[in-house]
Amino acid sequence: MEAYQDYLSILDVEPTNTKAWAALEELATAAEGASGLAEPAAARALSDARRVHRDRGELELVLRLIDIELAVVADEGRRADLLLEKGRLLCEELLDEDRGGECLRQVLALRPDDPGAQDMLAEIDRIHSNWESIVEKYVDEAKHQTERQLTTSLYVA
């Protein structure tokens, strides 16, 4: 069994294990580790680990796993896929449009016609240019709601 599999197994059970994270990140930067992590089996294992952590809601850990794979992957298509995944996660789940937008622009540098990155960047631009009317809409809807929980969620949104 490859060393990365051991560390991913530890992180599956103990997602905040700093030693396992440090070892995995060190593997990504070490020449011999990087070549092992760049193999298709490692890419599948990292993808599976990301899915598990995403299902658990451990989104910051998913970002770390994407960054580890980005450190070793040489294929531009795979890099673009990972950056798109990271951009989506940042924009849609973590509401970090600045970092997400940067990832999406990197996708377009690698794949200029990527429809996913183009659509997400267009949506970010649309929201930024219309933020006042969007806020006004939510506040207006919240004022007219009688259900307390829905009113609160509209104010928070």
N, C-alpha and C positions, 0 to 999 in steps of 0.2 A: 504494500500500500504506500502510495506517495505521501510525503510529509504534509502537503496541503490538505489531503483528505483527513488526516488526523486533526489538524487545526479546525477544519470546517465541522468535523464531528463534535469537537469540544464546544465550538460556538453554537451549534445546534441546541445543546443542552444548557450551556452557560453563555448566553449572548454577549455578556459584558466582560468576559475573561480577557483582561488586558494582556496577559502573556500570549494567549493564542492570537490575538489581533496583532501584537507586535511581531510575532514569529511569521505570520502570514504576510504582513507588510514587508518584512525583511526578505522573505522569499521572493517577493515581487521585484525587489531592487537588486537582489544578488543575481549575477549572470547565470549561474547554473539553475537557480530557482525560477528565474524568469522564463527560461526555456521550458521548464516543466509546466509552469502555469499557463504558458501559451499553447499547450497541447489541447486538442479537441476534448479529451476526457476531462481536463481541468476546467475548460470553458463550460462544459455541461454541469460539472459539480458546482461551479460558482453560480451558474444560472439557477440550479435547483436550490442552492442556499439562499439566493436572493428571493426566490418565490416563497420559500418557507418564512423568511423574516418579513416579507411584505404581508403575507397572510396573517402574521401575528401583530402587524402594525408597527414593527420595528424599522421604521423608514430610514432613520439615520444610519442604521447598520447596512441597509440595502445600498445606500450611497457609498459607504466605505467599501463594500464588495465590488461595486461598479468601478470605483477608483483603483482598486487593486488590479482588476482585469485591464483597465485602461493603461496601467503602467507597463503591461507586458505585451499587449496585443499590437501587432504590426500591420495587420490587414486593414486597409482604409475603410472597407465596407463594414467590417466588424466594429471598428472604432466609431463609425457613424451611428451604427445601431445602438451601441452602448451610450453614446452621448445623447441620442434621442430619448432613450429610456431614462437617463439621468435628468434631462431637461423636462420631460413629462412629470417625473416624480417631484422635482423641485417646484414646478409651476402649479400642478394640479393638486398635489397632496400636501406639500410643505409651504405653499403660497410664497415661494421665494422666486419671484419673477426675474429679479436681476441676475441671479446665478443661473436660473433655468434658461433665460434668454441667451446668456453667454454660451451655454451648451448648445442651444439650437443654432446659434450663429456658427459655431464650430462644425455642426452637422452640415450646414450649407456650404462651408468652405470645402468640405470633403465631397459632398453630393449637392451641387447647386440647385438641382431640381427636386429635392426631397419634399414631397407634398405634406408630410406630417410636420416637419420643421417649419415650412412656410405657413401652414395653417395656424400653428400655435403662435408663431411670431405675429401674424396678422391679428389674432385674437387678443394678444397682449397689447398691441398697438391700439386696437379698437377700444379696449377697456380703458387704457390710459387716456385716450382722447375724449372719452365719454364718461369719465368717472363721476363728474358732478351730477349728470342726469341719472346715473345708476343709483347713486346715494340718495338722491331726491325721491326716486321711485320706491326704494326700500323704506325710507322714513315715512312716506305717504301711506304705503301699505300697512306699516306697523301702527300708524295712528288710527286706522280704520278697523283693526282687528279686535275682536272681543276675546279671543282665546289667548290667555296670558303667555303660555309657552311659545306659541307661534309669534306673538308680538316680540318677545325677547329674542327669538332666533332671527327675526328680520332686522332688529336693531344691531345685532352682533354681526350679521352677514355683511 
